[in-house]
Amino acid sequence: MTEEAVVQGPLRAGSPLRTPRAAAVAGIIFSVLLITALVLLRVSVPAHPAVPGAWLTDSRRRATVAIALNLIPFAGIAFLWFVGVVRDRIGEREDRFFATVFLGSGLLFVGMLFVGAAVAGGLIAGQTQSGPPAGGILALGRHVTTLLLNVYAMRMAAVFTLTTVTIARHTRIVARWLTFAGLAIALVLLIGAGTVAWIELLFPAWILALSVDILVSRSRASAGGSPARPGLTRPTGGAATGPG
């Protein structure tokens, strides 16, 4: 009696927290938040770190940057949820090597996002408390933030995309065109990160397309009664189904 209750409890394998819909929603939330934050930063902060910090005296720009920086932690949380649910869907087919690179690059990406946002937030806080920071401090903070967000974080995003594409090819969890698009985006980020403006938007845009593809595929399978892609379904611990 007790064992049956445990098996049928709300935390059994295949619970709603582990469905493809959860991964898709988390990916969409991450993409929207990160794209919004990056666009707000791009339009509010001078592109070159060497530009004087007169923009810090503009209260409107400071408020816009503060909003962007406050969105980044929530984007990171959604991204971690996306990574966790995708790994759960792969299940026993997960390769240890690619799983390690997949998880490690994802964690490094989020960590660099957080550190870069914290440094930028410190510059804003210093402005509001004791006036504009010294030129050397401002330049150092801008260089650190730019390198973390636009170079190192984006190259970790490229590694994450490459491993995701590799896993997707073996498990067939996404459309074929998304694997080719992901490969191209990863190569562009590896080579052009930090040198081409707005290139960092490619990663959240690809995650958005990937999430929408997972969501649409699952919805069609549920509505039409046709099986979803092999990677989108997983046994729930019940009896195996097969021909009668």
C-alpha positions, 0 to 999 in steps of 0.5 A: 500500500505504501509503495503504491502511494509512493509510485503514484505520488506527485513527484514520480517520473514524468511529473509536470515539472519534467515535461518538454513544456517546462523546458520550452517555457523556461527557454522562452522566458530566458530568451525574452529576458536576456534579449531585453537586457542586452538591448537595453544595455546596448542602447543606454551605454556607449559601445566603447569602454574608453568613452567618458562616463558622462552617461552615468550622470543621466538619470534616465540612462542609469534607470534603464541600465538598472532595469537591464541588470535586474533582469539578468538574474531572472534570465539566469534562473530560467536558463538553469531550469531550461538546462535541468529539464533538457538533461532530464528529458535526455535521460539514460541516453545522455553521454557522460562527455557531452553531458559534462561539457553541456552542464559546465558551459551552461554554468560558466555562462550563467556565472559570467553573466552574474559577475558582469552584471554585478560589476556593472551594478557596482559602477551604477551604485558608486555613481548614485552614492558618491558621484561619478567614479574616477576615470581609471576605475570607470574604464576598468569596470567597463572593460571587465564588464565588456569582456565578461558579457560580450567575450567570455560569456558568449564563447561559453554560450557557443560551447553550450550551443555546440554540445546541445546541437551534438546531443540533439543530432543523436537524440533527435529532440529538435528539428534538423534545421535548428541543429544546422542553425545552432552550429552556424551560430556557435561558430560565429560566436566563437570567432566574432564574440567581442568584435561584432556589435549585437552578435550576442543576441544570436544565442538567446534567439537560438534558444528561443527558436529551440524552445518554440520548436519543442513546444510546438512539436509537443502540442502537435503530438498531443493534439493529433495523437501522433508520437512526438520526437523520440527525445520528447517522450520518456517512460514514466515507470508504468507498464510498457505499451505495445501492440495488443 
